[in-house]
Amino acid sequence: MFGQVGQESGWIAVAIPVGQVVGDQQGQGRVVGGRTACPSLAGGQLLDLAGGDALGVPWESRPGAGAHATSSQIEQLPAREGWPRGATSDDTALTLLVAHHLADRDGDGDPAAFLADLAEQEPAIRGLGPTTTAAIEQFRRGDEAVGSTGRATNGAAMRALAIGWVLPHDQAERRRQVTIAMSGATHADPAALVAACVIATCASWALEGASPSMLLEAAIEEAPQAAQEVGANARLAEMLTHVSAGTWQPPANGISLDPYETVTAVLWCATPATALRSGLVNAVQLGGDTDTVAALVGGLMGSKLTAEQVRAELPWHQLVALPEPESEIADIAVALATARAIQSM
């Protein structure tokens, strides 16, 4: 694995052949100081993800509570019962686990190895969802394949951010296949796979500097292609089209674990947001699965920010209890950037 050799205005320079073209924010390649620069933001997206997760944890599954809370109340990060203040959930832990997994393999995933790592780390992860928990139990029983739990959930979409960060925006087919394979380790339902593909697509484009409206366009394009690939219905594409038209409204009782509803809510929050801070608060005020929605909003919007900018824009971020030291999270971002550069070759 190549190490960090320099940073420049939100870019990370990695030691790969100088002649290699890597996309910049306009989709063009450039070389910095004799080294190729690739678009990663030194942990900004990872810190944003963790921040959104911690912001939403106290309000999760409290219908209407977030909606009636002021931004000041939300940003105080009150402790959730039984959890330390500022704690993050499985959303951050599993995304970091996928990021480590892909970075260690230069962007290539191994679903069976990932599931083994997940089962090993499960005791230390707070708030694991029902589908992931069932998959771990099946793995420990020695079952060869993960079966459907009968209910599509959003865990695979949450983890798909890291896949988009490591696989270039112009490798849609490969990114889709890796996303389906890695997500299928725990989530067999076709709707969960489609949602994961859409989030991976958005994450990849966000790293290239795509605007929120462009991310929505990319999502609308990816949804039917992914649905066709896995034999799912076209409902997500329809929901996203309503977001684009301004006719989608979030459910009054909060965002459920439904993967289509989750992805739609994320883009509904991110598209009109003028700043990361307001986008995260809006995600929490939707109610329901607040930590997942806010974490995804942060992971997408944070792709444009450095770690320093995140701390400046989110004054409450110092209250977030990161599951890993910030220096290690920055190292993961560098490793992902290197892997993305290698995948671009």
N, C-alpha and C positions, 0 to 999 in steps of 0.2 A: 504494500500500500504506500502510495506517495505521501509525503508530509506537506505541511503548510510551508510555503516559501514567501508569501507576501499577500497583502490586502490593499485594495484601492477602491475607495468610494463604493462599498457594498459589493465589490467583486472579490473573488478569491483567485489568486494566481497559483496554478499548480504545475508541477514539473511533468509536462507531457510534451511530445514533439512540437516544435515551434510551428511547423507547417500545418498542423491540424487546425481546422476551422471550427470554432465553437460559437454558438449563437449568442449575440448580445441582446440588449433590450429592443432592438429593431430587427432581430433575427439575423444579424450579421456577425461574423467572427472578428476578433481582434487579438493582438498580442501585446502584453504588457511586460516591459523590461526583459525581453528575450524569453518570456514564458507565456503560455496561453492562459488567458483569463476566462473563467466560466462564471455564469450568473448564479452565485449563491450569496446569501447575505449574512454570513458569519453568525448564524444562530438566531437571527431576528425572527424567522418564521417559527422556529422551535420555542423560543421564549414567548411569542404571541400565543401559540397554541396552548402552552402551559398556563399562561395568564388567563385566557378565555376559559379554560377548564376550571381553574381555581375560582374564577369569578362566578361561574355557574353552579359549582358544587353545593353551596348553601341553599340554593333555590330549587334544586332538582326535585321533580315529582311533587311540587307544591302548586297545584293549579291556581292560577290567578295571583299567587304571592308575588312573583317577579313583576307582574304587570302593574301591581299597586305600589311597588317599591320605587322610590326615587333613585336617580343615578347615584346620589350621595350615599344612600343606604346600601346599594349594591356594591359600590366601590369601597366600602368599609371592610369587605370580605368577612362577614360575621361567621363564626365557627358553626359548622353543621354538627348536629348532635352526634357525638361519638367520634368526631373527626377533629384533628387539630386545625386551628385557624390557618387559612391559606393553602390547605392541602389540595393536591391534584388527585385525579382519579385514574382509573384504568385507561381512560382516553389518552392521557399523556404517556403513561407507562408503556402501553402497547404500541403507540406510534414510535416511541424511542426504541422499543425492541425491534420493530420492523426496520427502522433506520440503521441500527447496529447490524442487523442481519444482512441488509443489502450492501452497506458500506464494506463489510468484511468480505463480500463476494464480488466486489466491483460492479454492483448493480444487478447481479444475477440471483434470483431467489430459489430457495429449496424449501417447498412447503412442508415436507416431512421434518426437516431439521428445525424449521421455525416452530412447528407444533411441539417438538420435543423441548425446545428452549422455553416455550410458553408454559408447558406443564411444569417445568422445573422452577420457574419464577412465580407461578401462580400464588403460592402462599403469601408472598409479599405485596401483591397487587390489590389495592382497594377498589371495590365497586365493580367487579367483573360482571358483565352482562349475562343473561341467561343462555344465549346461543354459544358464546365462547366457553362458558362453564360446562355446558353439555358436551362440547367438542373435546375439551380436556378430559372429561370423564370417559368418553368413548375411547380416546387415545390410551388412557391408562388401562382400560379393559382389553386393549389389543385389537380393537376393531380396525379394519383396514381402511374404511372410508367413513367420512363424516356424513351422517344422514340429516335430512331436514327435520327441524324441530316442529314444523307445522306453522311457524310464524316467522316472517322475515323481519330481521332487526338491522340496526345501523352500525354495528361494530366493525364490519368490513370496510364500510365507507370511511369511518374514522381513521383507520389504519392506512388507507390508500393514499393519504397525503404524501407519505414518504416514498411511495412508488412513483408518484408524479414528480417529486423533487429529484429523483435519481435518473429517470428515463426522459430523454429529450422530447420536446413538443412535436417534432416532426417524425416521431416513431410511433404513430398512433396504433398500428396493428400489434406491434410487439408489446407496447405498454398495456394494451387491452389483454393480451394473452397472459402476461406476467401478473396483472391484477386479478384476473379470473383464477389463475392457479394459486396465488398466494391467499386470496380471499377464501377460496374453496377449502382451505385447510380447516376453517372453522365455520364458515357460512355457506351452506349448500343451496340455499334458496335463490332462484334466478333473480328476483328483485334485489336482493342484497348485493349480488354480483354486478348488476347494472349500476346501482348507486355507487359502488366502489369505483367502477370504471369512469363514471362522470367526475367524481372527486379527484381521481388520479389525473384526469385530463385537465381539470381546472388548476390543480397544483402545478402541473408542468408548465402551463401557459402563464400562470401567475409569476413563476420564476423568470420568465422572459419579459416581465414588465407589462403584461396585458392589463388593460383597464377592467374594472368590474363588469362593464357592459360586454366587453369582449369575452370575458370568462363565461357569461351567461350564454352568449352565442355559441361558444365552444361546447358548453354543456348540452345545449339543444341539439347540436350536431352529433355529439357522441352518444346520447341516450338511445336513439333508435338503432344505431349500429351495434351497440352493446346488447340491446334487447334481442335483436335478431341473432346475435352470436350465441346467446344462452337460452333462447326460446322463451323470453319473458314478454309480458304485454308492453304496450307503448305508453302506459299511463304517465311515466315520469316525463317523457318528452312533452306530453300535453300539459302537465302541471307547470313545467318550465316555460312553456309558451305563454301560459297565463301570467307568469311573473313578468315576462317581457312586455306583455300587453297592459300590465298594471291591474289585472283583474283577479289575481290570486290573493286570498285572505287567509291568514293563519287561523287554525281552529281556536275557538275561545277557551277550550280546556287545556291548552298547551300542546307542545309538539310531542308526539308519541315516539316510540322506538321504530316506527315504520321507516324504512330506509328512503323511500321516495319522499315522504313528508319531511324528513330530516334534511335531505339535500335541497329540496325546494325552499325550506325555511332559511337555510344557510345563504343561498343566493339571493333570496328576498331581502335578507339583512345586508349583505355585502354590496349589492348593486347600487343602492341609493346612498350608501354611507359616505359621508364627506371626510370622515376621520376614523381611524382604528378605534379610538376610545368610544365614540358613539355607536359604532357598529357592534362592539361587544356588549354594551349596555342594552341595546335593542334586542340582541339575541337572548339575553337573560330575561328580559321583560316579556318574552313570548310565553314563558312558563313551560312546564313539562320537562323534557330531557335537556335542561338548560346547559349542563356542562358540555355535552357533546356538540350542540349547536354552536355555542360560543367558542369552543376549541377549534371547530372547523372554520368558523369565521376568522378567528385569529390566525390560523395556519395559512389561509389564503391571503388575507390582507397584510400579514406580516412579511410576506415574501418580498415586499418592496422596501423593507426597513432594515437597518442594521440593528444590532443589539443595543447600541447606545441610543438610537432613535426610539426604540421600544421603551426603554427606561424613561426617556424624556417625555414621551407621549402618555405613558401610563404611570403616573406618580405613585399609584398603589402597588406597582409590580414588586416592590421590595418586600411586600407581605407574602408573596407567593413562596410556598415551600417546595422548591424544585426537587424532583426525585433523584436528580443527579447534580453534582457540582456544575456551576455555570461554565467553568473551563472545559469540562468534559462535553457539555452540550455544544460548545463552540467547536470542539474537535470533531464531533459527529458531523456538524455542518460542513467542515472542511473535507471530511471523508466522503460525504455525499457529493460535494462539488467535484471532487476528483473522480468518483465513480461516474458521475454524469458526463464528465469530459471524456472518460474512457469509452462510455457507451456511444458517444458522438463520433468516435473514430471509424 
